[in-house]
Amino acid sequence: MSQPKQIGTLVVVVLKARHLHQPSFYKQDPYAQVTLCGQTKKTNVAPKGGQHPEWDDEFRFPVYADPGKDRENRVLEVACYKQETKAEDVLLGRGTVDIEETLKAGEYDDWVQLETSAGARGELYLEMTFYANSPPPPTRRPSKLTFDRLTRP
């Protein structure tokens, strides 16, 4: 079985979150987790970040052209957790982004809705940029003719 071909690199910047669920009275120490194609990366913990933490962490993911798994390889999963010192970290919310449009347009900047089984639990702001390994398509300069080329003069 051959290795899938890498078509480019997706740069994901996890900037900040807002309106995160805060299960306790004290300020929480949240972090974000990003998963693409089985690779999981975490931001640094925002100490006392509360409901509106800021990270500005950048991650790079290789993007592969794998005909059998393209649908599942085109979904970016994001989640926010509350760091616990003496117990397992608590899930604050999770969401998904289809990166197919980002691969075509090259950029994505927007809020991603985070949810749990209890409903909406805040939003996470992502900036994504796709850098293709192939050269960009040649740009065709506009025609200098002002009339329709297919009609006779």
Salt bridges, closest charged atoms under 4 A:
GLU58 OE2 - ARG60 NH2 3.01
ASP70 OD1 - ARG74 NH2 3.37
GLU84 OE2 - LYS82 NZ 3.28
ASP98 OD2 - ARG71 NH2 3.43
GLU100 OE1 - ARG74 NE 3.57
GLU123 OE1 - ARG18 NE 2.51
